[in-house]
Amino acid sequence: MAGGKIDAVMNCTAPSGPGKMTMTMNGDYSGEAYAINVAMKMPGSPGMPGSGMTMKAKNSGKRTGECKKG
């Protein structure tokens, strides 16, 4: 994460099972906005066909102005 770009890969191993989750993230950011693509993949359990999961998401946001004080 530097220069307005983010590019990351994270791997996590579940403490109570054989599963390992991999997440990748890439996108752009500034002080005014961000846009990021995220992909997550988790294999299924050996004895449970079809129990794996894949997820993809796109997130974005932008600054809209100062916070209003109540």
Buried (B, 14 or more C-beta within 10 A) or exposed (E): EEEEEBEEEEEEEEEEEEBEBEBBBBBEBEEEEBBBBBBBBBBEEEEEEEEEEEEEEEEEEEEEEEEEEE
